[in-house]
């Protein structure tokens, strides 16, 4: 990670870019890894030897011994799934003692949020937007509506009960008004939260204070985001977005530090483009090629298992992400998935009628109608999995990477050529 002491890792497409692997690799040289937004809708996949770990809330750095992992105030914490994930890691031999902290200011995602999410998706005017159904939107709605329950609220059992009773009454009324046939199990929800509060309170910390004190002592920190720039609530393809700010500017807010503490932003992109669920994907492949790349890249959602839609690399999106995140470098993942393609295309602009646009539009409706302007490059038709130096890549692969750098105006710092930790090429990151 060079001389940088506080680095943000952010997705620069529609999520699923391979942030889990990038964080896992970079975590080897840091002391603290902190998640700054999202919740159990994220799915960061990490391969350690022959084992695969899918992490939904616990930061990807947890698989490195002695790394401290924090969940910031910008995260919506699903207590039930969090402890399922925690206990599963322990069963697999991961030592978590003293290694996980959760912000006192983090809001809780409770079972009724998942129920509300499902109802909202079914009743949404204009059709569903393709949420994961994990309750993320309703939890953030409660946070913004100033009716959420935070980890700090659990310290007082009586206050916890009062807040829960009020929330459950409100949600029950809301569900009845929506004519939901499935009843809200109020007693079970209340008992579950009161039981889990005994486990979460010993993990509650001031994440911002801990990070600032660590930086003052010369320690290194990695801030881990979920989803991607094109799913950002403000900057993504609204309304087909997540319910939080996924961009680098949210990292400082999401863990409780000032923006001047951040000195590097690494943006993660796949060597092609994918997205899960509804919404525009301008460079989407035709069905046959889409099916082929999906199988080559195992493109199925880590959280939902849904097949991902696949397309050519969209430099318009990546260039936009570089700007709104202030990238200091790119990490390109899954370059090896393209090994067998004789030609590879990059979308450098969009065309609508006679107009040519090089900037990512704010209007999602117009984005659905654009025609990508492609450049075609030769493929390399050579397996890349064994490469460990840039010079070991075939010339066609290096030309493709150079064109991505040029089209996005962001230097490539890291290239992934396989799922394993060691299948990484560092370029200018050191």
C-alpha positions in Angstrom: 0.0 0.0 0.0 3.0 2.3 -0.4 3.1 5.3 2.0 -0.6 5.6 2.3 -1.9 5.0 5.9 -5.7 5.3 5.3 -7.0 3.8 2.0 -10.6 3.5 0.8 -11.5 0.5 -1.4 -14.6 1.3 -3.5 -16.6 -0.5 -6.2 -16.6 1.4 -9.5 -19.4 -0.5 -11.5 -22.7 -2.0 -10.3 -21.2 -4.0 -7.4 -19.7 -7.5 -7.5 -16.4 -6.1 -8.8 -14.2 -8.3 -6.6 -13.8 -5.9 -3.7 -13.6 -8.9 -1.2 -10.5 -10.3 -2.8 -8.9 -6.8 -3.2 -9.5 -6.0 0.5 -8.3 -9.5 1.6 -5.0 -9.0 -0.4 -4.4 -5.4 0.8 -5.3 -6.4 4.4 -2.0 -8.2 4.7 -0.3 -4.9 5.1 -2.7 -3.0 7.3 -3.8 -3.1 11.0 -7.5 -2.2 10.8 -10.2 -3.0 8.2 -13.5 -1.1 8.6 -16.8 -1.4 6.7 -18.4 2.0 6.1 -21.9 1.3 4.6 -24.4 -1.3 3.5 -25.4 -4.4 5.4 -26.0 -8.1 4.8 -26.9 -7.4 1.2 -23.2 -7.4 0.4 -21.4 -10.6 -0.4 -17.6 -10.4 -0.5 -16.1 -13.7 -1.6 -12.5 -14.6 -0.5 -10.5 -17.7 -1.4 -7.8 -18.8 1.1 -6.1 -21.9 -0.2 -8.8 -24.4 -1.2 -11.4 -22.7 1.1 -14.0 -20.2 0.0 -15.5 -17.7 2.4 -18.5 -15.4 1.7 -18.6 -12.5 4.0 -21.7 -10.4 4.3 -21.1 -8.0 7.2 -17.8 -8.8 8.7 -14.9 -7.1 6.8 -12.9 -9.2 4.4 -9.7 -8.6 6.4 -10.9 -11.0 9.1 -9.2 -13.9 7.4 -5.8 -12.4 8.2 -4.8 -13.2 11.8 -4.6 -10.3 14.2 -6.2 -7.8 12.0 -8.8 -5.7 13.8 -12.1 -5.5 11.9 -14.7 -2.8 12.5 -18.3 -2.2 11.4 -18.9 1.6 11.1 -21.8 3.7 11.9 -22.8 3.8 8.2 -23.6 0.1 8.3 -27.1 -1.2 9.1 -26.3 -4.2 11.3 -28.5 -7.3 11.0 -27.9 -8.9 14.4 -29.3 -12.3 13.5 -27.2 -12.7 10.3 -24.1 -11.0 11.9 -23.9 -13.7 14.6 -24.7 -16.5 12.2 -21.7 -15.3 10.2 -19.6 -14.8 13.3 -20.3 -18.3 14.6 -19.7 -19.9 11.2 -16.2 -18.3 11.0 -15.4 -19.6 14.5 -16.6 -23.1 13.5 -14.2 -22.9 10.6 -11.3 -22.2 12.8 -11.1 -18.4 12.5 -10.0 -16.8 15.8 -12.3 -13.7 16.4 -11.4 -13.0 20.0 -10.9 -9.3 20.5 -10.8 -8.7 16.7 -14.2 -7.3 15.9 -15.8 -4.0 16.9 -19.1 -2.6 16.0 -19.9 1.1 16.1 -22.2 2.2 18.9 -23.8 4.5 16.4 -24.7 1.8 13.9 -28.4 1.3 13.3 -30.0 -2.1 13.7 -31.6 -4.0 10.9 -34.4 -6.1 12.5 -36.5 -9.0 11.1 -39.4 -6.7 10.4 -37.2 -4.7 8.0 -36.9 -7.8 5.8 -40.6 -8.2 5.8 -41.2 -4.6 4.9 -38.6 -4.9 2.1 -40.5 -7.8 0.6 -43.9 -6.1 0.8 -42.4 -2.8 -0.7 -40.9 -4.7 -3.6 -44.1 -6.5 -4.4 -46.2 -3.3 -4.2 -43.8 -0.9 -5.9 -45.4 1.2 -8.6 -43.7 0.6 -11.9 -42.5 -2.8 -11.0 -39.8 -4.2 -8.7 -36.2 -2.7 -8.7 -34.6 -6.0 -7.8 -33.5 -5.6 -4.2 -31.8 -8.5 -2.3 -34.8 -8.7 0.1 -32.4 -8.3 3.1 -34.3 -5.3 4.5 -31.6 -2.7 3.7 -34.0 0.0 2.3 -36.5 -0.1 5.2 -33.6 0.0 7.8 -32.1 3.1 6.2 -35.6 4.6 5.9 -36.0 4.2 9.7 -32.5 5.8 10.2 -33.3 8.8 8.0 -36.8 9.0 9.5 -35.2 9.3 13.0 -37.0 6.3 14.3 -34.2 3.7 14.1 -32.7 1.7 16.9 -28.9 2.0 17.4 -26.4 -0.3 19.0 -26.0 2.4 21.8 -29.7 2.1 22.6 -29.2 -1.5 23.7 -27.1 -0.5 26.7 -30.3 0.2 28.6 -32.6 -2.8 28.6 -35.6 -0.8 29.6 -35.0 1.7 26.8 -34.5 -1.2 24.3 -37.8 -2.7 25.3 -39.6 0.7 24.9 -38.1 1.4 21.5 -38.9 -2.1 20.3 -42.4 -2.0 21.5 -43.0 1.3 19.7 -41.3 0.1 16.5 -43.2 -3.2 16.5 -46.5 -1.4 17.0 -45.8 1.0 14.2 -44.7 -1.8 11.8 -47.6 -4.0 12.7 -50.0 -1.2 11.9 -48.2 -0.5 8.6 -48.4 -4.1 7.6 -52.1 -4.3 8.5 -52.8 -1.2 6.5 -51.1 -2.9 3.6 -53.4 -5.9 4.0 -50.5 -8.3 4.6 -51.7 -11.8 5.4 -48.5 -12.9 7.1 -48.5 -11.6 10.8 -45.6 -10.0 12.4 -44.2 -12.2 15.1 -43.8 -9.4 17.7 -42.9 -11.6 20.7 -40.2 -13.6 18.8 -38.6 -10.4 17.4 -38.6 -8.8 20.8 -37.1 -11.9 22.5 -34.5 -12.3 19.8 -33.2 -8.7 20.1 -33.1 -8.8 23.9 -31.1 -12.1 23.7 -28.6 -10.8 21.1 -28.0 -7.5 22.9 -26.0 -9.5 25.5 -23.6 -10.6 22.7 -23.3 -7.4 20.8 -22.8 -4.9 23.7 -19.2 -6.2 24.5 -18.3 -5.5 20.8 -19.6 -2.0 20.8 -17.0 0.7 20.3 -16.4 4.2 19.0 -15.0 3.3 15.6 -14.0 6.8 14.7 -12.0 7.3 17.8 -10.3 3.9 17.5 -9.3 4.6 13.9 -8.0 8.1 14.6 -5.9 6.9 17.5 -4.6 4.0 15.4 -3.5 6.4 12.7 -1.9 8.7 15.2 0.3 5.7 16.3 1.4 5.1 12.7 -0.9 2.1 12.1 -2.6 1.5 8.7 -6.3 1.4 8.0 -8.4 0.1 5.1 -11.9 1.3 4.7 -14.1 -1.2 2.8 -17.2 -0.3 0.9 -20.0 -2.5 -0.4 -21.9 -2.5 -3.7 -20.6 0.0 -6.3 -20.6 3.5 -7.6 -23.4 2.9 -10.1 -25.6 1.8 -7.2 -24.9 4.9 -5.1 -28.1 6.5 -3.8 -27.1 9.9 -5.2 -24.7 9.0 -8.1 -26.1 5.7 -9.3 -28.8 4.6 -11.8 -31.6 5.9 -9.6 -34.1 4.3 -8.7 -32.2 1.1 -9.4 -29.7 1.7 -6.6 -29.0 0.7 -3.0 -30.1 2.8 0.0 -26.8 4.2 1.0 -23.9 6.2 -0.4 -21.4 3.7 -1.7 -18.8 6.2 -3.0 -15.5 7.1 -1.3 -16.9 10.3 0.1 -19.1 8.2 2.4 -16.2 6.3 3.8 -15.1 9.0 6.3 -18.7 9.6 7.4 -19.5 5.9 7.6 -16.7 5.2 10.1 -16.6 8.5 12.0 -13.5 10.2 10.8 -12.7 13.4 9.0 -12.1 13.3 5.2 -8.6 14.6 5.6 -7.5 11.3 7.2 -8.1 9.5 3.9 -5.0 9.7 1.6 -5.8 7.0 -1.1 -8.8 5.7 -2.9 -8.5 2.4 -4.8 -11.4 1.7 -7.2 -12.2 -1.9 -8.1 -13.4 -2.8 -11.6 -13.9 -6.1 -13.4 -12.3 -6.5 -16.7 -15.8 -6.6 -18.0 -19.1 -5.4 -16.5 -21.9 -7.1 -14.5 -25.0 -6.2 -12.6 -27.6 -8.1 -10.6 -31.3 -7.3 -10.8 -33.2 -4.7 -12.8 -31.9 -1.4 -14.3 -29.9 -0.4 -17.4 -26.7 -2.2 -18.4 -25.7 -0.5 -21.7 -23.0 -2.9 -22.7 -24.9 -6.1 -21.9 -23.9 -9.1 -24.0 -26.2 -11.0 -26.4 -27.6 -14.1 -24.7 -25.1 -16.6 -26.0 -22.0 -14.6 -25.0 -23.6 -13.6 -21.8 -24.2 -17.2 -20.8 -20.6 -18.1 -21.7 -19.0 -15.3 -19.7 -21.4 -16.0 -16.8 -20.1 -19.5 -16.6 -16.5 -18.6 -17.1 -16.6 -16.0 -14.4 -19.0 -17.9 -12.0 -21.2 -14.8 -12.2 -23.9 -15.6 -9.6 -24.7 -13.3 -6.7 -22.9 -14.1 -3.5 -25.9 -13.0 -1.4 -28.8 -14.1 -3.5 -27.4 -16.6 -6.0 -29.1 -14.8 -8.8 -27.3 -14.9 -12.2 -25.5 -11.7 -13.0 -26.0 -9.9 -16.3 -22.7 -9.5 -18.1 -21.4 -7.0 -20.7 -18.3 -5.4 -22.1 -16.2 -3.1 -20.1 -18.0 0.3 -19.8 -15.4 3.0 -19.7 -18.1 5.7 -19.4 -19.2 4.3 -16.1 -15.6 3.7 -14.9 -14.5 7.2 -15.9 -17.5 8.6 -14.0 -16.6 6.5 -11.0 -13.0 7.7 -11.1 -14.2 11.3 -11.0 -16.9 11.0 -8.2 -14.6 8.9 -6.1 -11.4 10.8 -6.7 -9.5 7.6 -7.4 -5.8 7.4 -6.9 -5.7 4.0 -8.6 -7.6 1.1 -10.1 -7.7 -2.6 -9.2 -8.8 -4.7 -12.2 -10.2 -8.1 -11.4 -11.1 -11.2 -13.4 -8.9 -10.4 -16.3 -8.4 -14.1 -16.8 -12.1 -14.6 -17.5 -11.5 -13.1 -20.9 -8.7 -15.5 -21.8 -10.7 -17.4 -24.5 -12.3 -14.5 -26.3 -10.8 -13.7 -29.7 -11.9 -10.1 -29.6 -12.6 -7.8 -26.7 -14.6 -4.5 -26.7 -14.6 -1.4 -24.6 -17.4 1.1 -24.6 -15.8 4.6 -24.7 -19.0 6.6 -25.3 -22.7 6.4 -25.8 -24.8 7.4 -28.8 -28.4 8.5 -28.8 -29.7 9.2 -32.2 -27.1 11.7 -33.7 -25.7 12.7 -30.3 -22.5 11.2 -28.9 -22.0 11.4 -25.2 -18.8 10.6 -23.2 -20.3 11.4 -19.8 -22.5 9.2 -17.7 -26.0 10.6 -17.8 -28.1 11.4 -14.7 -31.3 10.3 -16.5 -31.7 6.5 -16.1 -34.5 6.4 -18.7 -32.1 7.9 -21.3 -29.4 5.4 -20.3 -31.7 2.5 -21.1 -31.9 3.8 -24.7 -28.3 4.5 -25.5 -26.1 2.6 -28.0 -22.6 2.0 -26.8 -19.7 3.3 -29.0 -17.2 0.5 -29.0 -13.5 0.0 -29.6 -12.5 -3.5 -30.5 -9.2 -5.0 -29.4 -7.6 -8.4 -30.1 -7.9 -11.0 -27.4 -4.8 -12.8 -26.1 -6.1 -16.5 -26.2 -3.6 -17.4 -23.5 -4.2 -18.4 -19.8 -3.2 -15.6 -17.5 -3.5 -17.4 -14.1 0.2 -18.0 -13.7 1.3 -14.4 -14.3 2.8 -12.6 -11.3 4.5 -9.7 -13.1 3.1 -7.2 -15.6 5.8 -8.3 -18.1 4.5 -11.9 -18.0 1.1 -10.9 -19.5 0.8 -11.2 -23.3 1.1 -8.0 -25.3 -2.7 -8.0 -26.1 -3.6 -8.2 -22.4 -1.2 -5.3 -21.6 -2.7 -3.2 -24.5 -6.2 -3.9 -23.1 -5.1 -2.7 -19.6 -3.4 0.3 -21.0 -6.6 1.3 -22.9 -8.6 1.0 -19.6 -6.1 3.3 -17.9 -6.3 5.8 -20.8 -10.1 5.7 -21.0 -10.6 6.1 -17.2 -7.7 8.5 -16.5 -6.9 6.3 -13.5 -3.6 4.3 -13.1 -3.9 0.6 -12.6 -2.3 -0.4 -9.3 -3.4 -4.0 -9.1 -4.5 -6.8 -11.5 -6.2 -10.0 -10.4 -5.8 -13.1 -12.7 -7.5 -15.7 -10.6 -9.5 -16.3 -7.4 -6.5 -17.2 -5.2 -4.6 -14.6 -3.1 -1.4 -15.1 -4.9 -3.0 -14.6 -8.3 -2.3 -10.9 -8.2 0.0 -8.5 -10.1 1.0 -5.3 -8.5 2.0 -2.5 -10.8 2.3 1.0 -9.2 0.8 0.2 -5.8 4.1 -0.4 -4.0 
